[in-house]
Amino acid sequence: MKSTLIRGKNLIDKNTLKIHQVQYNFLENIFRIRTDLKSRLGFLRLDKNERTSNFHKKTLDNIKKQLTSFHLSAYPEIEKTYIKLSHYLKLPKKNIVITAGSDLAIKNCFELFKDEKKKIISLSPTFAMVDIYAKLYRVKQIQIKYDKFLNLDHKKILKNINKNISFIIVANPNSPTGTVIEKEIFLKILKKAKSYKVPVIIDEAYYGFYKFSYIKYIKKFNNLIIIRTFSKAFGLAGLRAGFIVSNSLIAQNLYKFKPMYEINSITCIAVNELLKNNKINKEYIKKVNIGKKYLIKELNRLQINCLKTFANFIHIDLGKNRKNIIRILKKNKILAQKSPGIKGLEKYLRITLGPREDMKKVIKIIKQYG
């Protein structure tokens, strides 16, 4: 008689359990940290590259007055958002797939393009979910690493593009480095990848803070996929909205991997409102750029080194005072991020950029304790 393990009312065969354990052994090397129970409400949030200032009351009122019981009880109606996004991007709907944030867009791309017999090319460090999905889908990575000056070996990317690559994924600007790949080099990557029919996924999460986009190249390169989010420049991190843009064939195939409903009804209302009133995010980007110039100017006066970025954050060299300043910032209800995770940059602090009034609070503490 087969021995069994009793768990409640379920009987589990020991041999079945062993097979199950072997089958999912690869998950043992994947670590997901649960979010903190402590709320960030009431803090100046300079730790996750979100919008730091409140939306104007008029914007919130415009969103609230559109919300009815229907939006809570009925399934989402998303086509209106597709139309508005199509007008905003000046592209047909057939080239667009709406997603629940850029992380779900990346997941969809893994689902479509992954090939366990091949490798992917990615950056290191980069957006954390790239490594997570690579492990979950059991895809080996060729990771192109940054040095302590945030330089990237572009030649290594080009050298590794061949028939054994399933796809290339690059964030531009990259996070947590804040760096970009020069256009001339990127076009070489796209051209070589195209010759091997290798898809190139560009995560443009920080578009807006960085003005250049590769969307205009989707007609020229049939292997190009662009991912964007509404979390950064649009400031809707809490509503989880993003999208994918590619040629119609790839977009239609990616559309097949979407859940039943891409985003929820409340997210649709907020996204539609911000697409209709594009000046909201443009004004915020302008304020962030003013805050960035102010912060860099003040750091230069203090003779504190910082690393140039093309996103809405900056890396500040605080030396041996880094830990103490993080502690004092938190005591003053300001959250900041640690170093960018690169050897040689352990003494740097990553600060999300915001309007000048937010940056003044940071400088005040650095002047006093730096």
Stockholm file with secondary structure:
# STOCKHOLM 1.0

chainA/1-370         MKSTLIRGKNLIDKNTLKIHQVQYNFLENIFRIRTDLKSRLGFLRLDKNERTSNFHKKTLDNIKKQLTSFHLSAYPEIEKTYIKLSHYLKLPKKNIVITAGSDLAIKNCFELFKDEKKKIISLSPTFAMVDIYAKLYRVKQIQIKYDKFLNLDHKKILKNINKNISFIIVANPNSPTGTVIEKEIFLKILKKAKSYKVPVIIDEAYYGFYKFSYIKYIKKFNNLIIIRTFSKAFGLAGLRAGFIVSNSLIAQNLYKFKPMYEINSITCIAVNELLKNNKINKEYIKKVNIGKKYLIKELNRLQINCLKTFANFIHIDLGKNRKNIIRILKKNKILAQKSPGIKGLEKYLRITLGPREDMKKVIKIIKQYG
#=GR chainA/1-370 SS CCCEEEETTEEEEHHHHHHHHHHTGGGGGCCCCCCCSSCCTTSEEESSCCCCSCCCHHHHHHHHTTCCHHHHHSCCCCHHHHHHHHHHHTSCGGGEEEESSHHHHHHHHHHHHCCTTSEEEEEESCCHHHHHHHHHTTCEEEEEEBCTTCCBCHHHHHHTCSTTEEEEEEESSCTTTCCCCCHHHHHHHHHHHHHTTCCEEEECTTBTTBCCCSGGGTTTCTTEEEEEESSSTTCCGGGCCEEEEECHHHHHHHHTTSCSSSSCHHHHHHHHHHHHTTHHHHHHHHHHHHHHHHHHHHHHHTTCCEECCSSSEEEEECGGGHHHHHHHHHHTTEEEBCCCSCTTCTTEEEEECCCHHHHHHHHHHHHHHC
#=GC SS_cons         CCCEEEETTEEEEHHHHHHHHHHTGGGGGCCCCCCCSSCCTTSEEESSCCCCSCCCHHHHHHHHTTCCHHHHHSCCCCHHHHHHHHHHHTSCGGGEEEESSHHHHHHHHHHHHCCTTSEEEEEESCCHHHHHHHHHTTCEEEEEEBCTTCCBCHHHHHHTCSTTEEEEEEESSCTTTCCCCCHHHHHHHHHHHHHTTCCEEEECTTBTTBCCCSGGGTTTCTTEEEEEESSSTTCCGGGCCEEEEECHHHHHHHHTTSCSSSSCHHHHHHHHHHHHTTHHHHHHHHHHHHHHHHHHHHHHHTTCCEECCSSSEEEEECGGGHHHHHHHHHHTTEEEBCCCSCTTCTTEEEEECCCHHHHHHHHHHHHHHC
//
